[in-house]
Amino acid sequence: MENKAIPQLYWTLLTHEDWNIHLAATPAGLCFAGSQNQSMEELALWAKTKLPGSVLIQNDQLLRPYKDELIEYFQGKRTSFTVPFDYHGTDFQLKVWRALNDIPYGQTKSYSDIANLIQRPAAVRAVGTAIGANPILITIPCHRVIGKNGSLTGYRGGMEMKKKLLHLESEAVSREGVESFA
């Protein structure tokens, strides 16, 4: 019988102003950023499905760099993230999530824009499904994807969270100008 190590998944609760978000990381990087004001159950269900057998261990200190970058983002001081990520998804999902990281801060793209970016123009619905499966909200900016007609569309974190994130970025850009953020 093979002796396989039980995967450890470290978690913390980021609390900043009215933001309460569960974060989780493997030793390789951030793998989960939850919805605003959701219970630990959101993380536990994701871990059970995506990393079966993993053990959830609270470790606020280990996740401090992730929390710090997110707080800087909420304060309008950070436009991109430098912490390591540990994506878990299909090859198609990974392509979509990488394309989301190419959407500039304070800007939006449509689902068809993303489909074109990954050279799968007919896969708009599949792109939407992959975006909906993004486990690392905010840091992989799926909130920046809107309908082709400019309308706000679904978001795993809820429409209120999506509006709040887009507003936060829009305010920071208009206040400082994107060039001063680098």
Backbone as JSON Lines, residues from 0, in Angstrom:
{"i":0,"aa":"M","n":[0.83,-1.18,0.0],"ca":[0.0,0.0,0.0],"c":[0.88,1.25,0.0]}
{"i":1,"aa":"E","n":[0.53,2.22,-0.82],"ca":[1.3,3.45,-0.94],"c":[0.99,4.38,0.23]}
{"i":2,"aa":"N","n":[2.02,4.94,0.82],"ca":[1.86,5.88,1.91],"c":[1.89,7.29,1.34]}
{"i":3,"aa":"K","n":[0.72,7.89,1.19],"ca":[0.6,9.2,0.58],"c":[0.39,10.26,1.66]}
{"i":4,"aa":"A","n":[1.13,11.35,1.59],"ca":[0.99,12.43,2.56],"c":[-0.36,13.11,2.39]}
{"i":5,"aa":"I","n":[-0.97,13.46,3.51],"ca":[-2.24,14.18,3.49],"c":[-1.93,15.65,3.16]}
{"i":6,"aa":"P","n":[-2.55,16.19,2.1],"ca":[-2.26,17.58,1.74],"c":[-2.74,18.55,2.82]}
{"i":7,"aa":"Q","n":[-1.88,19.5,3.17],"ca":[-2.25,20.51,4.16],"c":[-2.67,21.78,3.44]}
{"i":8,"aa":"L","n":[-3.74,22.35,3.93],"ca":[-4.3,23.57,3.37],"c":[-4.4,24.57,4.51]}
{"i":9,"aa":"Y","n":[-3.63,25.64,4.41],"ca":[-3.59,26.64,5.46],"c":[-4.62,27.73,5.16]}
{"i":10,"aa":"W","n":[-5.28,28.21,6.19],"ca":[-6.32,29.21,5.97],"c":[-6.26,30.31,7.03]}
{"i":11,"aa":"T","n":[-6.89,31.42,6.68],"ca":[-7.06,32.55,7.59],"c":[-8.3,33.32,7.17]}
{"i":12,"aa":"L","n":[-8.75,34.18,8.04],"ca":[-9.85,35.08,7.71],"c":[-9.28,36.48,7.59]}
{"i":13,"aa":"L","n":[-9.37,37.05,6.41],"ca":[-8.97,38.43,6.19],"c":[-10.12,39.32,6.63]}
{"i":14,"aa":"T","n":[-9.85,40.23,7.53],"ca":[-10.86,41.19,7.97],"c":[-10.27,42.58,7.8]}
{"i":15,"aa":"H","n":[-10.91,43.37,6.98],"ca":[-10.47,44.75,6.74],"c":[-11.7,45.58,6.42]}
{"i":16,"aa":"E","n":[-11.95,46.59,7.24],"ca":[-13.16,47.41,7.11],"c":[-14.37,46.49,7.0]}
{"i":17,"aa":"D","n":[-15.13,46.56,5.91],"ca":[-16.29,45.66,5.83],"c":[-16.01,44.42,4.98]}
{"i":18,"aa":"W","n":[-14.74,44.12,4.76],"ca":[-14.35,42.92,4.02],"c":[-14.03,41.81,5.01]}
{"i":19,"aa":"N","n":[-14.65,40.66,4.84],"ca":[-14.35,39.44,5.59],"c":[-14.29,38.32,4.57]}
{"i":20,"aa":"I","n":[-13.06,37.84,4.31],"ca":[-12.86,36.87,3.24],"c":[-11.94,35.77,3.75]}
{"i":21,"aa":"H","n":[-12.37,34.53,3.56],"ca":[-11.51,33.4,3.9],"c":[-10.49,33.19,2.78]}
{"i":22,"aa":"L","n":[-9.24,32.99,3.18],"ca":[-8.16,32.72,2.25],"c":[-7.55,31.38,2.6]}
{"i":23,"aa":"A","n":[-7.06,30.68,1.57],"ca":[-6.37,29.42,1.81],"c":[-5.19,29.31,0.86]}
{"i":24,"aa":"A","n":[-4.14,28.65,1.36],"ca":[-2.93,28.46,0.57],"c":[-2.36,27.09,0.84]}
{"i":25,"aa":"T","n":[-1.73,26.55,-0.17],"ca":[-0.91,25.36,-0.03],"c":[0.52,25.87,0.18]}
{"i":26,"aa":"P","n":[1.47,25.01,0.43],"ca":[2.86,25.5,0.5],"c":[3.32,26.17,-0.8]}
{"i":27,"aa":"A","n":[2.64,25.88,-1.93],"ca":[3.02,26.46,-3.23],"c":[2.43,27.84,-3.48]}
{"i":28,"aa":"G","n":[1.36,28.22,-2.77],"ca":[0.78,29.54,-3.0],"c":[-0.71,29.6,-2.71]}
{"i":29,"aa":"L","n":[-1.26,30.8,-2.91],"ca":[-2.68,31.05,-2.67],"c":[-3.52,30.2,-3.61]}
{"i":30,"aa":"C","n":[-4.48,29.47,-3.06],"ca":[-5.32,28.61,-3.9],"c":[-6.8,28.93,-3.75]}
{"i":31,"aa":"F","n":[-7.16,29.77,-2.78],"ca":[-8.58,30.08,-2.58],"c":[-8.7,31.46,-1.94]}
{"i":32,"aa":"A","n":[-9.57,32.28,-2.52],"ca":[-10.01,33.54,-1.91],"c":[-11.52,33.54,-2.05]}
{"i":33,"aa":"G","n":[-12.19,33.57,-0.93],"ca":[-13.64,33.39,-0.91],"c":[-14.44,34.64,-1.19]}
{"i":34,"aa":"S","n":[-15.74,34.46,-1.08],"ca":[-16.7,35.54,-1.27],"c":[-16.77,36.38,-0.01]}
{"i":35,"aa":"Q","n":[-17.13,37.63,-0.18],"ca":[-17.23,38.55,0.94],"c":[-18.3,38.08,1.93]}
{"i":36,"aa":"N","n":[-17.94,38.08,3.2],"ca":[-18.84,37.79,4.31],"c":[-19.48,36.4,4.26]}
{"i":37,"aa":"Q","n":[-18.78,35.43,3.67],"ca":[-19.27,34.06,3.68],"c":[-18.62,33.29,4.83]}
{"i":38,"aa":"S","n":[-19.29,32.26,5.27],"ca":[-18.78,31.47,6.39],"c":[-17.64,30.57,5.94]}
{"i":39,"aa":"M","n":[-17.02,29.94,6.9],"ca":[-15.93,28.98,6.66],"c":[-16.42,27.83,5.8]}
{"i":40,"aa":"E","n":[-17.72,27.6,5.78],"ca":[-18.3,26.5,5.01],"c":[-17.98,26.62,3.52]}
{"i":41,"aa":"E","n":[-17.91,27.84,2.99],"ca":[-17.57,28.03,1.58],"c":[-16.2,27.43,1.28]}
{"i":42,"aa":"L","n":[-15.23,27.72,2.12],"ca":[-13.88,27.18,1.96],"c":[-13.87,25.66,2.17]}
{"i":43,"aa":"A","n":[-14.54,25.2,3.2],"ca":[-14.55,23.76,3.51],"c":[-15.15,22.95,2.35]}
{"i":44,"aa":"L","n":[-16.23,23.44,1.76],"ca":[-16.85,22.74,0.63],"c":[-15.93,22.74,-0.59]}
{"i":45,"aa":"W","n":[-15.28,23.88,-0.85],"ca":[-14.35,23.95,-1.97],"c":[-13.21,22.95,-1.76]}
{"i":46,"aa":"A","n":[-12.64,22.95,-0.56],"ca":[-11.5,22.06,-0.27],"c":[-11.92,20.59,-0.41]}
{"i":47,"aa":"K","n":[-13.1,20.25,0.07],"ca":[-13.58,18.87,-0.01],"c":[-13.72,18.43,-1.46]}
{"i":48,"aa":"T","n":[-14.17,19.33,-2.32],"ca":[-14.38,19.02,-3.74],"c":[-13.09,19.06,-4.55]}
{"i":49,"aa":"K","n":[-12.29,20.11,-4.36],"ca":[-11.13,20.34,-5.21],"c":[-9.83,19.74,-4.68]}
{"i":50,"aa":"L","n":[-9.71,19.61,-3.38],"ca":[-8.52,19.03,-2.76],"c":[-8.94,18.0,-1.72]}
{"i":51,"aa":"P","n":[-9.6,16.92,-2.21],"ca":[-10.14,15.93,-1.27],"c":[-9.07,15.35,-0.36]}
{"i":52,"aa":"G","n":[-9.44,15.19,0.88],"ca":[-8.52,14.64,1.87],"c":[-7.61,15.67,2.5]}
{"i":53,"aa":"S","n":[-7.67,16.91,2.03],"ca":[-6.8,17.93,2.61],"c":[-7.24,18.25,4.04]}
{"i":54,"aa":"V","n":[-6.28,18.67,4.82],"ca":[-6.52,19.04,6.2],"c":[-6.44,20.56,6.28]}
{"i":55,"aa":"L","n":[-7.5,21.19,6.79],"ca":[-7.53,22.64,6.94],"c":[-6.87,23.02,8.26]}
{"i":56,"aa":"I","n":[-5.84,23.87,8.18],"ca":[-5.09,24.29,9.35],"c":[-5.06,25.81,9.37]}
{"i":57,"aa":"Q","n":[-5.59,26.41,10.42],"ca":[-5.54,27.87,10.51],"c":[-4.1,28.3,10.78]}
{"i":58,"aa":"N","n":[-3.62,29.26,9.95],"ca":[-2.27,29.76,10.13],"c":[-2.24,31.21,9.65]}
{"i":59,"aa":"D","n":[-2.59,32.12,10.54],"ca":[-2.67,33.54,10.2],"c":[-1.31,34.09,9.76]}
{"i":60,"aa":"Q","n":[-0.25,33.64,10.41],"ca":[1.09,34.17,10.11],"c":[1.54,33.77,8.7]}
{"i":61,"aa":"L","n":[1.35,32.51,8.34],"ca":[1.75,32.04,7.02],"c":[1.02,32.77,5.9]}
{"i":62,"aa":"L","n":[-0.23,33.13,6.14],"ca":[-1.03,33.81,5.12],"c":[-0.94,35.33,5.2]}
{"i":63,"aa":"R","n":[-0.11,35.85,6.09],"ca":[0.05,37.3,6.25],"c":[0.41,38.0,4.93]}
{"i":64,"aa":"P","n":[1.34,37.49,4.1],"ca":[1.65,38.19,2.84],"c":[0.43,38.31,1.91]}
{"i":65,"aa":"Y","n":[-0.42,37.29,1.89],"ca":[-1.62,37.33,1.05],"c":[-2.59,38.37,1.57]}
{"i":66,"aa":"K","n":[-2.78,38.37,2.89],"ca":[-3.66,39.36,3.52],"c":[-3.15,40.77,3.27]}
{"i":67,"aa":"D","n":[-1.84,40.97,3.44],"ca":[-1.27,42.3,3.26],"c":[-1.5,42.83,1.85]}
{"i":68,"aa":"E","n":[-1.29,41.99,0.83],"ca":[-1.49,42.46,-0.55],"c":[-2.96,42.76,-0.82]}
{"i":69,"aa":"L","n":[-3.86,41.95,-0.29],"ca":[-5.28,42.21,-0.49],"c":[-5.71,43.5,0.21]}
{"i":70,"aa":"I","n":[-5.2,43.73,1.4],"ca":[-5.54,44.97,2.11],"c":[-5.02,46.18,1.33]}
{"i":71,"aa":"E","n":[-3.81,46.09,0.79],"ca":[-3.28,47.17,-0.05],"c":[-4.19,47.39,-1.27]}
{"i":72,"aa":"Y","n":[-4.69,46.3,-1.84],"ca":[-5.62,46.41,-2.97],"c":[-6.89,47.14,-2.52]}
{"i":73,"aa":"F","n":[-7.46,46.75,-1.39],"ca":[-8.68,47.39,-0.89],"c":[-8.47,48.87,-0.6]}
{"i":74,"aa":"Q","n":[-7.25,49.24,-0.24],"ca":[-6.92,50.63,0.05],"c":[-6.61,51.42,-1.22]}
{"i":75,"aa":"G","n":[-6.63,50.76,-2.37],"ca":[-6.34,51.44,-3.63],"c":[-4.85,51.65,-3.85]}
{"i":76,"aa":"K","n":[-4.01,50.93,-3.11],"ca":[-2.56,51.09,-3.21],"c":[-1.9,50.01,-4.05]}
{"i":77,"aa":"R","n":[-2.64,49.0,-4.47],"ca":[-2.06,47.88,-5.22],"c":[-2.96,47.58,-6.42]}
{"i":78,"aa":"T","n":[-2.33,47.42,-7.59],"ca":[-3.1,47.14,-8.81],"c":[-2.86,45.72,-9.32]}
{"i":79,"aa":"S","n":[-1.87,45.04,-8.79],"ca":[-1.6,43.66,-9.18],"c":[-1.0,42.94,-7.97]}
{"i":80,"aa":"F","n":[-0.92,41.64,-8.07],"ca":[-0.48,40.82,-6.94],"c":[0.83,40.12,-7.27]}
{"i":81,"aa":"T","n":[1.71,40.04,-6.28],"ca":[3.01,39.41,-6.48],"c":[3.14,38.09,-5.73]}
{"i":82,"aa":"V","n":[2.15,37.78,-4.88],"ca":[2.2,36.53,-4.12],"c":[2.07,35.34,-5.08]}
{"i":83,"aa":"P","n":[2.62,34.18,-4.7],"ca":[2.48,33.01,-5.57],"c":[1.06,32.44,-5.52]}
{"i":84,"aa":"F","n":[0.64,31.85,-6.63],"ca":[-0.66,31.2,-6.73],"c":[-0.47,29.71,-6.93]}
{"i":85,"aa":"D","n":[-1.43,28.95,-6.48],"ca":[-1.45,27.51,-6.7],"c":[-2.83,27.16,-7.27]}
{"i":86,"aa":"Y","n":[-2.96,27.33,-8.6],"ca":[-4.23,27.07,-9.29],"c":[-4.53,25.57,-9.31]}
{"i":87,"aa":"H","n":[-5.78,25.23,-9.22],"ca":[-6.21,23.85,-9.38],"c":[-7.42,23.87,-10.31]}
{"i":88,"aa":"G","n":[-7.23,23.43,-11.55],"ca":[-8.32,23.42,-12.52],"c":[-7.9,22.65,-13.76]}
{"i":89,"aa":"T","n":[-8.81,22.57,-14.72],"ca":[-8.51,21.9,-15.98],"c":[-7.58,22.79,-16.81]}
{"i":90,"aa":"D","n":[-7.01,22.24,-17.85],"ca":[-6.14,23.04,-18.73],"c":[-6.89,24.25,-19.29]}
{"i":91,"aa":"F","n":[-8.14,24.03,-19.68],"ca":[-8.94,25.12,-20.23],"c":[-9.17,26.21,-19.16]}
{"i":92,"aa":"Q","n":[-9.54,25.79,-17.94],"ca":[-9.74,26.76,-16.87],"c":[-8.47,27.56,-16.6]}
{"i":93,"aa":"L","n":[-7.34,26.88,-16.58],"ca":[-6.07,27.56,-16.33],"c":[-5.77,28.61,-17.39]}
{"i":94,"aa":"K","n":[-6.07,28.31,-18.66],"ca":[-5.88,29.28,-19.74],"c":[-6.76,30.5,-19.51]}
{"i":95,"aa":"V","n":[-8.01,30.25,-19.15],"ca":[-8.95,31.35,-18.9],"c":[-8.47,32.19,-17.72]}
{"i":96,"aa":"W","n":[-8.1,31.55,-16.63],"ca":[-7.67,32.29,-15.44],"c":[-6.41,33.1,-15.7]}
{"i":97,"aa":"R","n":[-5.5,32.56,-16.5],"ca":[-4.3,33.33,-16.86],"c":[-4.69,34.55,-17.71]}
{"i":98,"aa":"A","n":[-5.66,34.37,-18.59],"ca":[-6.11,35.49,-19.42],"c":[-6.75,36.58,-18.55]}
{"i":99,"aa":"L","n":[-7.43,36.19,-17.49],"ca":[-8.04,37.18,-16.59],"c":[-6.97,38.06,-15.97]}
{"i":100,"aa":"N","n":[-5.82,37.47,-15.68],"ca":[-4.72,38.25,-15.09],"c":[-4.16,39.29,-16.04]}
{"i":101,"aa":"D","n":[-4.48,39.17,-17.32],"ca":[-4.0,40.15,-18.31],"c":[-4.96,41.33,-18.47]}
{"i":102,"aa":"I","n":[-6.1,41.3,-17.78],"ca":[-7.02,42.45,-17.86],"c":[-6.45,43.55,-16.97]}
{"i":103,"aa":"P","n":[-6.14,44.7,-17.54],"ca":[-5.54,45.77,-16.74],"c":[-6.45,46.24,-15.6]}
{"i":104,"aa":"Y","n":[-5.84,46.63,-14.52],"ca":[-6.53,47.18,-13.36],"c":[-7.43,48.34,-13.81]}
{"i":105,"aa":"G","n":[-8.66,48.34,-13.31],"ca":[-9.58,49.42,-13.62],"c":[-10.25,49.3,-14.98]}
{"i":106,"aa":"Q","n":[-9.98,48.21,-15.72],"ca":[-10.6,48.01,-17.02],"c":[-11.44,46.73,-17.0]}
{"i":107,"aa":"T","n":[-12.27,46.57,-17.99],"ca":[-13.09,45.37,-18.11],"c":[-12.95,44.77,-19.5]}
{"i":108,"aa":"K","n":[-13.28,43.49,-19.58],"ca":[-13.32,42.77,-20.86],"c":[-14.61,41.95,-20.86]}
{"i":109,"aa":"S","n":[-15.06,41.59,-22.04],"ca":[-16.25,40.74,-22.16],"c":[-15.83,39.27,-22.2]}
{"i":110,"aa":"Y","n":[-16.8,38.42,-22.03],"ca":[-16.54,36.98,-22.12],"c":[-15.99,36.63,-23.5]}
{"i":111,"aa":"S","n":[-16.52,37.26,-24.54],"ca":[-16.01,36.98,-25.89],"c":[-14.59,37.51,-26.06]}
{"i":112,"aa":"D","n":[-14.25,38.62,-25.4],"ca":[-12.86,39.1,-25.42],"c":[-11.92,38.03,-24.86]}
{"i":113,"aa":"I","n":[-12.33,37.42,-23.75],"ca":[-11.5,36.39,-23.11],"c":[-11.41,35.17,-24.03]}
{"i":114,"aa":"A","n":[-12.52,34.77,-24.63],"ca":[-12.51,33.63,-25.56],"c":[-11.54,33.89,-26.71]}
{"i":115,"aa":"N","n":[-11.53,35.13,-27.22],"ca":[-10.59,35.48,-28.29],"c":[-9.15,35.48,-27.8]}
{"i":116,"aa":"L","n":[-8.93,35.98,-26.57],"ca":[-7.57,36.01,-26.01],"c":[-6.96,34.61,-25.91]}
{"i":117,"aa":"I","n":[-7.79,33.62,-25.6],"ca":[-7.27,32.25,-25.48],"c":[-7.4,31.48,-26.79]}
{"i":118,"aa":"Q","n":[-7.73,32.2,-27.86],"ca":[-7.85,31.65,-29.21],"c":[-8.91,30.55,-29.3]}
{"i":119,"aa":"R","n":[-10.03,30.77,-28.6],"ca":[-11.18,29.87,-28.65],"c":[-12.44,30.72,-28.79]}
{"i":120,"aa":"P","n":[-12.57,31.47,-29.91],"ca":[-13.67,32.43,-30.05],"c":[-15.07,31.84,-29.95]}
{"i":121,"aa":"A","n":[-15.22,30.56,-30.25],"ca":[-16.55,29.95,-30.17],"c":[-16.87,29.43,-28.77]}
{"i":122,"aa":"A","n":[-15.94,29.54,-27.85],"ca":[-16.1,28.94,-26.52],"c":[-16.55,29.94,-25.46]}
{"i":123,"aa":"V","n":[-17.38,30.89,-25.84],"ca":[-17.79,31.95,-24.91],"c":[-18.49,31.36,-23.68]}
{"i":124,"aa":"R","n":[-19.4,30.43,-23.88],"ca":[-20.1,29.82,-22.73],"c":[-19.14,29.06,-21.83]}
{"i":125,"aa":"A","n":[-18.23,28.32,-22.43],"ca":[-17.23,27.57,-21.64],"c":[-16.33,28.52,-20.87]}
{"i":126,"aa":"V","n":[-16.01,29.66,-21.48],"ca":[-15.23,30.68,-20.78],"c":[-16.0,31.16,-19.56]}
{"i":127,"aa":"G","n":[-17.29,31.41,-19.72],"ca":[-18.12,31.84,-18.59],"c":[-18.12,30.81,-17.47]}
{"i":128,"aa":"T","n":[-18.2,29.54,-17.83],"ca":[-18.19,28.47,-16.84],"c":[-16.84,28.43,-16.11]}
{"i":129,"aa":"A","n":[-15.76,28.57,-16.86],"ca":[-14.42,28.57,-16.26],"c":[-14.24,29.76,-15.32]}
{"i":130,"aa":"I","n":[-14.74,30.91,-15.73],"ca":[-14.65,32.1,-14.89],"c":[-15.43,31.87,-13.6]}
{"i":131,"aa":"G","n":[-16.6,31.27,-13.7],"ca":[-17.41,30.98,-12.52],"c":[-16.76,30.0,-11.56]}
{"i":132,"aa":"A","n":[-15.82,29.22,-12.07],"ca":[-15.11,28.24,-11.23],"c":[-13.82,28.8,-10.63]}
{"i":133,"aa":"N","n":[-13.51,30.06,-10.91],"ca":[-12.29,30.68,-10.4],"c":[-12.29,30.62,-8.87]}
{"i":134,"aa":"P","n":[-11.32,29.9,-8.28],"ca":[-11.31,29.77,-6.83],"c":[-10.63,30.93,-6.1]}
{"i":135,"aa":"I","n":[-9.96,31.8,-6.84],"ca":[-9.16,32.84,-6.19],"c":[-9.72,34.21,-6.58]}
{"i":136,"aa":"L","n":[-10.87,34.55,-5.96],"ca":[-11.51,35.82,-6.28],"c":[-10.57,36.99,-5.98]}
{"i":137,"aa":"I","n":[-10.82,38.07,-6.64],"ca":[-10.1,39.34,-6.54],"c":[-8.71,39.24,-7.14]}
{"i":138,"aa":"T","n":[-7.87,38.33,-6.64],"ca":[-6.49,38.24,-7.11],"c":[-6.41,37.72,-8.53]}
{"i":139,"aa":"I","n":[-7.31,36.85,-8.91],"ca":[-7.52,36.5,-10.32],"c":[-8.8,37.26,-10.68]}
{"i":140,"aa":"P","n":[-8.67,38.39,-11.37],"ca":[-9.74,39.38,-11.43],"c":[-10.93,39.05,-12.34]}
{"i":141,"aa":"C","n":[-11.67,38.03,-11.98],"ca":[-12.85,37.68,-12.77],"c":[-13.95,38.74,-12.63]}
{"i":142,"aa":"H","n":[-13.85,39.6,-11.62],"ca":[-14.82,40.68,-11.47],"c":[-14.71,41.68,-12.62]}
{"i":143,"aa":"R","n":[-13.62,41.65,-13.36],"ca":[-13.41,42.57,-14.47],"c":[-14.06,42.09,-15.77]}
{"i":144,"aa":"V","n":[-14.76,40.97,-15.73],"ca":[-15.42,40.44,-16.93],"c":[-16.9,40.81,-16.86]}
{"i":145,"aa":"I","n":[-17.35,41.43,-17.96],"ca":[-18.74,41.89,-18.04],"c":[-19.35,41.38,-19.35]}
{"i":146,"aa":"G","n":[-20.64,41.59,-19.49],"ca":[-21.32,41.19,-20.72],"c":[-20.85,42.02,-21.91]}
{"i":147,"aa":"K","n":[-21.02,41.48,-23.1],"ca":[-20.57,42.16,-24.33],"c":[-21.23,43.53,-24.48]}
{"i":148,"aa":"N","n":[-22.47,43.65,-23.97],"ca":[-23.2,44.92,-24.07],"c":[-22.87,45.87,-22.92]}
{"i":149,"aa":"G","n":[-21.88,45.49,-22.09],"ca":[-21.46,46.35,-20.98],"c":[-22.21,46.1,-19.68]}
{"i":150,"aa":"S","n":[-23.14,45.15,-19.69],"ca":[-23.9,44.87,-18.47],"c":[-23.09,44.02,-17.5]}
{"i":151,"aa":"L","n":[-23.37,44.21,-16.22],"ca":[-22.74,43.37,-15.2],"c":[-23.41,42.01,-15.23]}
{"i":152,"aa":"T","n":[-22.6,40.99,-15.19],"ca":[-23.11,39.63,-15.25],"c":[-22.74,38.91,-13.96]}
{"i":153,"aa":"G","n":[-23.12,37.66,-13.84],"ca":[-22.91,36.89,-12.62],"c":[-21.49,36.91,-12.09]}
{"i":154,"aa":"Y","n":[-21.41,36.61,-10.81],"ca":[-20.12,36.61,-10.12],"c":[-20.25,35.67,-8.93]}
{"i":155,"aa":"R","n":[-19.28,34.76,-8.76],"ca":[-19.35,33.79,-7.67],"c":[-19.49,34.48,-6.32]}
{"i":156,"aa":"G","n":[-18.87,35.63,-6.16],"ca":[-18.94,36.37,-4.9],"c":[-20.22,37.17,-4.74]}
{"i":157,"aa":"G","n":[-21.07,37.17,-5.75],"ca":[-22.31,37.95,-5.7],"c":[-22.16,39.28,-6.41]}
{"i":158,"aa":"M","n":[-23.27,39.78,-6.91],"ca":[-23.24,41.02,-7.69],"c":[-22.82,42.22,-6.85]}
{"i":159,"aa":"E","n":[-23.17,42.24,-5.58],"ca":[-22.79,43.36,-4.72],"c":[-21.27,43.44,-4.59]}
{"i":160,"aa":"M","n":[-20.63,42.28,-4.43],"ca":[-19.17,42.25,-4.32],"c":[-18.53,42.68,-5.64]}
{"i":161,"aa":"K","n":[-19.08,42.22,-6.76],"ca":[-18.54,42.59,-8.07],"c":[-18.62,44.11,-8.27]}
{"i":162,"aa":"K","n":[-19.78,44.69,-7.97],"ca":[-19.94,46.14,-8.11],"c":[-18.95,46.88,-7.22]}
{"i":163,"aa":"K","n":[-18.78,46.39,-6.02],"ca":[-17.89,47.04,-5.06],"c":[-16.44,47.01,-5.55]}
{"i":164,"aa":"L","n":[-16.01,45.88,-6.11],"ca":[-14.64,45.76,-6.62],"c":[-14.42,46.66,-7.83]}
{"i":165,"aa":"L","n":[-15.37,46.67,-8.75],"ca":[-15.24,47.53,-9.93],"c":[-15.24,49.01,-9.53]}
{"i":166,"aa":"H","n":[-16.07,49.36,-8.56],"ca":[-16.12,50.74,-8.08],"c":[-14.8,51.11,-7.4]}
{"i":167,"aa":"L","n":[-14.26,50.2,-6.59],"ca":[-12.99,50.44,-5.91],"c":[-11.89,50.75,-6.93]}
{"i":168,"aa":"E","n":[-11.81,49.94,-7.98],"ca":[-10.78,50.14,-9.01],"c":[-11.02,51.43,-9.78]}
{"i":169,"aa":"S","n":[-12.26,51.69,-10.12],"ca":[-12.6,52.9,-10.86],"c":[-12.25,54.15,-10.06]}
{"i":170,"aa":"E","n":[-12.56,54.13,-8.77],"ca":[-12.24,55.26,-7.9],"c":[-10.73,55.47,-7.8]}
{"i":171,"aa":"A","n":[-9.98,54.39,-7.62],"ca":[-8.52,54.49,-7.48],"c":[-7.9,55.04,-8.75]}
{"i":172,"aa":"V","n":[-8.38,54.58,-9.9],"ca":[-7.84,55.05,-11.18],"c":[-8.16,56.53,-11.37]}
{"i":173,"aa":"S","n":[-9.38,56.94,-11.08],"ca":[-9.74,58.34,-11.28],"c":[-9.05,59.25,-10.26]}
{"i":174,"aa":"R","n":[-8.79,58.74,-9.07],"ca":[-8.13,59.53,-8.02],"c":[-6.63,59.69,-8.3]}
{"i":175,"aa":"E","n":[-5.99,58.61,-8.7],"ca":[-4.53,58.62,-8.83],"c":[-4.03,58.54,-10.26]}
{"i":176,"aa":"G","n":[-4.81,57.97,-11.14],"ca":[-4.32,57.7,-12.48],"c":[-3.51,56.42,-12.43]}
{"i":177,"aa":"V","n":[-3.79,55.52,-13.34],"ca":[-3.18,54.2,-13.29],"c":[-1.66,54.24,-13.37]}
{"i":178,"aa":"E","n":[-1.09,55.23,-14.05],"ca":[0.36,55.29,-14.21],"c":[1.09,55.42,-12.88]}
{"i":179,"aa":"S","n":[0.47,56.08,-11.9],"ca":[1.17,56.29,-10.64],"c":[1.15,55.05,-9.75]}
{"i":180,"aa":"F","n":[0.47,53.99,-10.16],"ca":[0.36,52.8,-9.31],"c":[1.53,51.86,-9.46]}
{"i":181,"aa":"A","n":[2.21,51.87,-10.58],"ca":[3.25,50.87,-10.84],"c":[4.13,50.73,-9.65]}
